[in-house]
Amino acid sequence: MVNEDYNIVHLSERAGRYLQIAGGEPTQNLLKLVKQELRLELRSALYQAMQRKLSIETRGVTVVIGDRQETVRLQVKPVLREGDVAKGFILVIFQPSADDVVRDVPVSSDEPVAHHLEEELVRVKTQLRLSNEQHDFHAEELKASNEELRSAAEELETSKEELQSINEELRTVNQELKIKIEETTLGNNNLQNLINSANIGTIFLDRSLRVSLFTPAAGKIFNLLPADYGRPLSDITHHLQYKDILADTEAVLEKLIVVEQEVTTVNKQAFLMRILPYRTSDDRINGVVISFFDVTKRKLAEENLRESEERFRSIVNQSFAGITEMDVTGKITFVNERMAELTGYSRAELTGGMAIQDIVHKKDMQRGGRLFTRCAKEGIPFSIEKRFIRKDGTEQWINNHVSLMRDVAGNPAYLIGVTMDINEQKAAAEALRKSEERFRLLSTSGLISIAFFKADGAITDANDAFLKLVGYSREELNRGAVRWDKLTPPEWMTRTHDAMDELQRTGKIMPYEKEYYRRDGSKFWGIFGGAQLAETEVGVAFVMDISELKALEQQKDTFLGIASHELKTPATSIKAYTELLIESLTGTDDESAQIAGKLNLQVDRLAALIHDLLETTRISGGQLILNKEPLDLNAVITEQAEELQQLNPGRKIVLRLHKLHPVVADRNRIAQVLTNIISNAFKYSPQDEKVVITTEQDAHKVTVHIRDHGRGIAADAQQKVFERFYRGEAAINAAPGLGLGLYIASEIIKAHSGTMAVDSKPGQGATFYFTLPL
Amino acid sequence: MKHIVLVEDDAGIQDAAKTILERAGYRVTLYANGDALLEGAAELADLYILDKQLAGVDGLDICRYLKGQPATMHIPVIMLSASPQIMSTAKAAGADAALEKPFKLKELRELVKAHINR
């Protein structure tokens, strides 16, 4: 079986006898494989079969196989049936037919040679006829080819024209290319400038990690020079504190991942480094790109921000104030520790869904709610004093300041509340209110007159009782018409100024008695005391009307005066008779003389007591009149000392007198002062202790000291010893007297513009001293 | 014998003083008030002793009167008083001396002696 090209497709086993494989390139072509003797016949048969499309049979073809001559019948059968899968293939059958050779060949001649020639001729004729036919066929084909060639020539012409037009297009494209190149150059320049201006360090590495491009910024990090192009990354030194750069770069190339991390240089520059594969536009990996963004400033800013936040957080957390962040509905989003303390809830509880309204006292809810809503809507901040209800149910007074925070767009974002504990203030305010109420009650009760005053004489405020006392109206008070300098009589002005000095010095005025003018010019006695109000120029004073008391005192003094005066008359007679009696009995050894002497002493004591009482009434009545004259004080002292020495023989008085200038004083009164003080010293010291009297002087005054060695006087009693009718506790039982001696002495010295005082320590005696001005 | 006029309304003092002065050798005339002196009815004295506090015209007024009369203005006056102030008030009224009650016998005699011989 062969195909249209006569190549063998299939071969039966016995067909091989008629084939002979020639030398050279092996072939499957049947016409080349078939034996020489059969080739011509077969070619002819095949040709005819193909051309005429029918089966051809050629008989009697002689072929020598081995040493035997064989006659073969050739059958060529093309497959012609339409639809047959084998259509186009040709079946060639070689059939040996020894007998046929003899039978089929017509015998035309007896002559064997002629016969053979004849046969040969027939066969050639046939072949010729076939050749002719073949030739005709070829001629036809040539004609067809010629036409094809002509048409091809025409096509060539067309192609030539097309080439010409393409050539023109190429020229245009070339022009465009030139423009593109210019644009690319421009783009390239722009890119270069962009790279420089962006200051982003970038290194391009090829697949073998050799430097193919870098930006100036990268050059600084990596010590790169233009000469380093093409050198491997591993050869390049850098300033980074980053050891794994090579390993990471290789990893990026291998795994096509992106490495991103912050790195710092040895000189504290910080960079955000990114290593990523270099991808071409057609998605091939051509190397690695390493880029560095300088984040030093950002790092610094971040650090500053972090510190600032840290600081802020610690301020917030350590704040004395509670701090709350709320949304516009009041829901709590943040609180500090102090706020948790103030409410008794934990921070987690407060921010876990609670709203500020949940902890506000019901009574304060409406008032606070209105302000809160207004703040949330209009941004008007507010402060409010209100109560929280703590987790344990107790009340917590607070002062809350709330303000609105807005977002970037200016919309209400959240509210900040700053909360102060005012429990103590509230308690203090309550205490103050109660205290004020008490004071007001005292002030309005009319029990006591109260006035507020200034040092300059003004009375700034007063209660009704005071106004009633001085006879002014409130309208006059408000007008400033009521002034303490106008209420004070001239004779009391000095004492009143002393009181103001005392206020300045000590912050208070110890109560004292003085007279006041009423509005109508009449006077009344008052007891007055005051105190400076802290940190103001204002003092508060009370005045009590003691006119009645004073009148009673006056009555008492008058009575004492009359009584003692009247007592003096019989005392004078008794004294005179006693002395007459003594005179009569002098020289006798009658016991009566001694008795008369004792009587005289008692009469003297009685007379002294009466004298003191009378003197006191005069002093308190302001009726002390001095009979002043120049005096040698030392002489008076000596005289009195001698007299007292005589009267008290067991006592010892020591005088240490220094030369003195004369003083102007009332001799009898000064003698009385000395007598009173020395008598007092005798009274309160043991019999065998001496009393020492010393005098001295300076430019302005003379000072007399009377020192005893008695029991001494306690500090708190040292002022009181000069008061009327004061007697030392021990003296009440032990020593006789009215308690007037030191009072009278002190008043006499005062009337001389001198001073009198005592220095003493209990158990160490006392030193009384007085001064008289020179 | 020197003559002393004593004006004193208290009988006890009158008596005691008279005794003291007579023992000292003086002649004493007593008055309970100043009427006789003011009327010029009294005998002139060598010294007057006047109690300050008298019913009616008091001793100081009598003293001023006596010191205002040519006949008596040279005669010494001693004032007697229960008041300790008498020293100064007596001088103001023109008296030559004063003595506070109760007085010592010796004081009275010395004072009288000092002034009566002047």
Boltz contact constraints between the chains, C-beta under 6 A:
constraints:
  - contact:
      token1: [A, 565]
      token2: [B, 82]
      max_distance: 6.0
  - contact:
      token1: [A, 568]
      token2: [B, 82]
      max_distance: 6.0
  - contact:
      token1: [A, 568]
      token2: [B, 101]
      max_distance: 6.0
  - contact:
      token1: [A, 569]
      token2: [B, 10]
      max_distance: 6.0
  - contact:
      token1: [A, 571]
      token2: [B, 102]
      max_distance: 6.0
  - contact:
      token1: [A, 572]
      token2: [B, 13]
      max_distance: 6.0
  - contact:
      token1: [A, 572]
      token2: [B, 101]
      max_distance: 6.0
  - contact:
      token1: [A, 572]
      token2: [B, 102]
      max_distance: 6.0
  - contact:
      token1: [A, 573]
      token2: [B, 12]
      max_distance: 6.0
  - contact:
      token1: [A, 573]
      token2: [B, 13]
      max_distance: 6.0
  - contact:
      token1: [A, 573]
      token2: [B, 16]
      max_distance: 6.0
  - contact:
      token1: [A, 575]
      token2: [B, 102]
      max_distance: 6.0
  - contact:
      token1: [A, 576]
      token2: [B, 16]
      max_distance: 6.0
  - contact:
      token1: [A, 577]
      token2: [B, 16]
      max_distance: 6.0
  - contact:
      token1: [A, 579]
      token2: [B, 105]
      max_distance: 6.0
  - contact:
      token1: [A, 580]
      token2: [B, 19]
      max_distance: 6.0
  - contact:
      token1: [A, 607]
      token2: [B, 102]
      max_distance: 6.0
  - contact:
      token1: [A, 615]
      token2: [B, 84]
      max_distance: 6.0
  - contact:
      token1: [A, 625]
      token2: [B, 85]
      max_distance: 6.0
  - contact:
      token1: [A, 625]
      token2: [B, 88]
      max_distance: 6.0
  - contact:
      token1: [A, 627]
      token2: [B, 87]
      max_distance: 6.0
  - contact:
      token1: [A, 627]
      token2: [B, 88]
      max_distance: 6.0
